Amino acid sequence: MSDTRKRSNNEKKLLVTQISNIDQAINNIDEQMDECAKLVRSFWVKPILKLDVKIASIDSTITSLYDDVSEIGLEISNAYNEKNQVLSQIEYIKQSGSSDSSWDSLWDCKKSFTRKISVLKSNRKEKYSEINRLKEDKNEYWNQRKNWFERRNLLLSLSEKNKIDIKNLKKSVVSDERVIAKDRISEINQKKIEFESAEKSRIEQEIRESDLKYNKQIQEIEEKIQRFSSNYRDVEWKVERARKQLSSVTSKDSRFFVLKLFSDSTEVRNAKENLSSLDRKKLGMKITLDRLLNEKNSLENKRETIRSSTRPRTYTMNVNEREDMNDYQRFLTNLSNKSNKKRKGGILCKLNLTSH
C-alpha cells in the first residue's frame, strides 16, 4: 500500500513537471509568434509611421501659419484704422480750405500706411499659398497612407482565406506606431543618460587625479614651512637675545663719552656683528618662508581652479536623433490630443442623449 502511494505521488510530480514544461513551451512559442507577427506588421507600420510623422509636422506648421495669418490680419486692421484717421485729417484740411503745415507729412503718412498694408497683404497671401501647398502635400501623404492600409487589409484577407491565424497581425497600427516612437525616444534619452553618467565619472576622476597631484606638492611644501617656521622662531629668539646682549655690553662700557662716539669697545663691536649676522639670517629665512607660503597658495589656487573649471560636457544629439526626437514627440502629442478630443466628444454625446 505504501509503495503504491509512493509511486502515485511520483507519477503526480512527474505529470506536474511535464505540464509546467508544456506551459513554458507554449509561452515560448507565443513569444516567438508575437515576434514574427511584429516583424510582419512592421512591413506596413514603419512606412505608415513615417507618413504620420510627416502629416503631424505639416499639421503643426499649418497651425503656426494660421497663427501668423491672424496676427497679420490684426496688423492690417490696425493699419487701416490709422490710415483712416490720417485720411480724416486730410479731408478736414481740404474742406476747411486752410493752409496746414502738416499737410505734406499727412500725405507721406497715408502713402506709408498704403505701402504697409500692401506688404502685409502680400505676406498674408504668401502664408495662404504655403498653407495650400502643405495641404496638398498632406493629401498626398494621406493617399499614400491609405494605400498602405489597403495592402495591409489585402494581406490580412489572404491570410484569413488560407486559414492562417491573423490574431497577432490585426493589432492596431496606432498601437505599434506608439511603441516604435516611444522606444526611439527612450533609446535617445538612454544615450543621453549614459553620456552624462560617463561625464560625471570623467569629472570625478580628473578632479581626483588633480587633487592627488597638488595635495602631494602642497604637503611637501607644508612640511618645509613647518621646518622653516621652527628654525625661524629659533633665530628670532637668538636675535632677541643678541639685542639684549648688545644693550647689556653697551651699558657696561665705562669709557669716556667722547671715546664711545668715535669707536666701539671690542665687546660692543662683537655684539653688533653677532646681531647683524643674526638679522641677515632672519631676513633670509623670512624671504624663504614667504616664498614657500606663496608657492603653497599658488598650488591651492591651481587646485581650486581645476575643481571649479572642470565641467561636464552637454550631450549633443546628432541630426537624426534631433529629428527623430522632435518628430516622434510631435506625433505622440498629436495622438494624445486626438484621444482627448474623442474622449470629450464621447462625454458630450452622452450628456446630449441624457438631456433628451
DASULRA-V298529 format. One record per helix or strand of 3 or more residues. SS is the DSSP state (@ for helix, = for strand). FROM is the first residue (numbers start at 1). LEN is the number of residues. Records with the same first field share a line. If there is no record, write none. Layout:
BEGIN
SS = FROM-LEN  FROM-LEN
END
This chain:
BEGIN
@ = 2-95  103-59  168-3  173-79  257-6  266-44  319-37
END
